[in-house]
Amino acid sequence: MITFRLNTHSGVPPYLQIVQQVKQALQVGVLETGDQLPTVKEVVAQIAINPNTVAKAYRELESLGIVEGRTGSGTFIKERPAGPSAEVQEILSQDLSGWIAKAYKAGLDEESIEALVRVALHKKQ
C-alpha cells in the first residue's frame, strides 16, 4: 500500500502532491491495476490533512482515468498511465541511485544534488 508524504515547502498544493505520488507509484510498480488506495480517513490519520483535500486528489485521479471509486468499497487503480514498464523504471532507478551515491561521495549535499537534477531536467536533452 502507498504511504503519502507532504512537502510543505514545495509550493505544490497538497492535493496535487497526492496525485503525483499515485502516478509515480504506478510508474515504478508500487501500485498495480486493481490495487486499493487508502481511504480518505486513513490518509487523514497518516498525514494530518483535511479530508476535502484528499477527496479532491482522488477526484482528480478519477477524472484522469487512473482510479475508480466503488461505492462502499473504496478507490481502486483502474489503469496504469502510459510510460515505461516497471522493469525499465527499476533499471533507471538503480542507475540514478548509483549516480546519487557518487554525488554524495564527491561531497555534494542533498540540496546540491536536487539542484543538479533540476538543471538536467530543464535541459531535456
C-alpha positions in Angstrom: 0.0 0.0 0.0 1.2 3.5 -0.7 2.2 5.9 2.1 1.7 9.5 1.2 4.1 12.3 2.3 3.6 16.0 2.0 6.3 18.6 1.4 5.0 21.9 2.9 7.9 23.8 1.3 7.5 22.6 -2.3 4.9 25.2 -3.3 2.8 22.4 -4.8 -0.7 22.1 -3.5 -1.2 19.1 -1.2 -3.9 17.5 -3.4 -1.5 17.6 -6.4 1.3 16.1 -4.3 -1.1 13.1 -3.7 -1.9 12.9 -7.4 1.8 13.0 -8.3 2.7 10.3 -5.7 0.0 8.0 -7.0 1.2 8.5 -10.6 4.8 7.9 -9.6 3.9 4.8 -7.5 2.1 3.4 -10.6 5.1 4.1 -12.8 7.6 2.3 -10.6 5.4 -0.6 -9.8 4.5 0.2 -6.2 0.8 0.3 -7.2 -0.7 -2.0 -9.8 -4.1 -2.1 -11.6 -6.7 -3.3 -9.1 -4.9 -2.1 -6.0 -6.9 -0.1 -3.5 -5.8 3.3 -2.4 -6.0 4.1 1.3 -9.4 5.5 2.4 -9.7 9.3 2.9 -9.9 8.6 6.7 -6.7 6.6 6.6 -4.8 9.3 4.7 -6.1 12.0 7.1 -4.8 9.9 10.0 -1.5 9.3 8.3 -0.5 12.8 7.2 -2.8 15.1 9.2 -4.5 16.7 6.1 -8.0 18.0 5.5 -10.3 15.2 4.2 -11.6 17.5 1.5 -8.0 17.8 0.1 -7.7 14.0 -0.1 -11.1 13.7 -1.7 -10.1 16.4 -4.2 -7.0 14.4 -5.1 -9.0 11.3 -5.6 -11.5 13.1 -7.8 -8.6 14.4 -9.9 -7.2 10.9 -10.3 -10.7 9.7 -11.3 -11.0 12.5 -13.9 -7.7 11.4 -15.3 -9.0 7.8 -15.6 -6.4 6.4 -13.3 -8.7 5.4 -10.4 -12.3 4.5 -10.0 -14.4 4.9 -6.9 -16.6 2.0 -5.9 -19.4 2.9 -3.6 -19.0 1.2 -0.3 -15.7 -0.4 -1.3 -13.1 2.4 -1.8 -11.0 3.8 -4.5 -9.1 1.4 -6.8 -6.4 1.7 -9.5 -8.2 1.5 -12.9 -5.2 1.6 -15.2 -1.6 2.5 -15.3 -0.7 5.7 -17.2 1.3 5.3 -20.4 5.0 5.1 -20.0 7.9 2.7 -19.5 7.3 -0.6 -17.7 8.1 -1.1 -14.1 11.1 -3.1 -15.1 12.6 -0.3 -17.1 11.8 2.1 -14.2 13.6 -0.2 -11.8 16.7 -0.2 -14.0 16.7 3.6 -14.3 16.1 3.9 -10.5 19.2 1.7 -9.9 21.3 3.9 -12.3 20.1 7.0 -10.5 20.8 5.5 -7.1 24.4 4.9 -8.3 24.7 8.4 -9.5 23.4 9.8 -6.3 25.9 7.7 -4.3 28.7 9.1 -6.5 27.4 12.7 -5.9 27.4 12.2 -2.1 30.9 10.7 -2.3 32.1 13.8 -4.3 30.9 15.9 -1.4 27.5 17.2 -2.6 24.7 17.5 -0.2 21.0 16.7 -0.9 20.2 20.3 -1.8 23.0 20.4 -4.4 22.0 17.1 -5.8 18.4 18.2 -6.2 19.7 21.4 -7.9 21.7 19.4 -10.4 18.8 17.1 -11.2 16.5 20.2 -11.8 19.1 21.7 -14.1 19.4 18.4 -16.0 15.6 18.1 -16.3 15.2 21.6 -17.7 17.8 20.8 -20.4 15.7 17.8 -21.6 18.4 16.7 -23.9 
